[in-house]
Amino acid sequence: MNFELSEIQQQIQQTFKDFVDRRVMPNAQAIDENHEFPRELFKEVGDLGFFGMRYSEADGGTNMDIVSYTLAVIELSRGSLSLAAACTMQSLMATYFLNRLGDAEVKSYFSAALKGDMVGGICMTEPNAGSDLFGIQSKAQVLEDGFILEGQKTWVTSAPVADFFTVLAKTDTAEGLSIFFVPAKLEGVKVGKTIEKLGVRGSVTSEVFFDNVKLPKNYLLGKLGDGTKYLSEILAEIRIMTAALAIGVATAAYEDALQYAKARKQFGQPIYKFQAVKMKFAEMAVQLETSKLYTLYAASLSDNNKSRKKEAMIAKLYASECANSICDNASRVLASYGYANDYPLQRYLRDARFTLIGGGTSEILKINIAKELEQ
């Protein structure tokens, strides 16, 4: 097995690293404190080509592999998990179905989204349907000339600033879920109040209501009832992406704590010299490196069109749990300063919790991994 990155992959990693160091990290604290969507940086990420990395050149993208995409996500989340969460949602879930299933009108939104000129959101979760997608109650009534959409969604990333949504809903003529394209400007679409969160505060989130929203026929994406089938096409990538988000914030916590431990002196020497502190860093390094290697392994399986369902779940489960452990231990190294708002460790600690939820909770992933082992 070859674990070396290609020259192009190294260049992509360095490009995003430089961008994060220069533009994101100096603004990360303000993004968190202001609880506002970082539109300027979001557009700059679009200018770097991030939103089009997973799409073909014919569709306006750059046709990069998933390993390269994963490396870019890690760097973005190292700088700001708020920005990275909004950007990864845009680059994958918010745009995939438009490109895969949309007509020329729908793809005009897709093209604008690739440049960062429009923002998209995906509406899956409902008040009574989270991990259980089949508990979704939103419904689209089938008419001769289109559909009437009714329902309520929650935890919709970027909803307050979104120009369009892709919505999972039931219909009255087909079993299963269907996917619909819904421009935010349509009559009957209402964005609820922003959900105030513990972390990733710059990735604005809210409820979205659909009240008697009239949709033309071409706003159905794909076939009636095939929504979960289309979603399964990118589920592994969603989990690899979430693992990458976790690795990025864990890397930031580890690096900050290491720098602090080498500079902070107690009892006449840097605290890194104490065995108890060294052991913490050894544990963090093991967790970080194994998370990164396994996530890149899962990404490489996807690049080579090999089965990666189980591997993607393992990567997401392990990386997210390790990220929370690393952020906790890093905060302990700083002691009281790890609890102070003047230091970013408290932000990493809050933000890392997000990775335990996105892409499937740890509990759901354990159940599904166990099912895979039965095969």
URVENCOR-V18707 format. One record per helix or strand of 3 or more residues. SS is the DSSP state (@ for helix, = for strand). FROM is the first residue (numbers start at 1). TO is the last residue. If there is no record, write none. Layout:
ss->SS from->FROM to->TO
ss->SS from->FROM to->TO
This chain:
ss->@ from->7 to->34
ss->@ from->39 to->47
ss->@ from->50 to->52
ss->@ from->57 to->59
ss->@ from->66 to->79
ss->@ from->81 to->91
ss->@ from->93 to->101
ss->@ from->104 to->114
ss->= from->120 to->123
ss->@ from->133 to->135
ss->= from->139 to->142
ss->= from->146 to->157
ss->@ from->159 to->161
ss->= from->164 to->171
ss->= from->178 to->183
ss->= from->189 to->194
ss->= from->205 to->216
ss->@ from->217 to->219
ss->@ from->227 to->263
ss->@ from->271 to->273
ss->@ from->275 to->303
ss->@ from->309 to->339
ss->@ from->345 to->356
ss->@ from->362 to->373
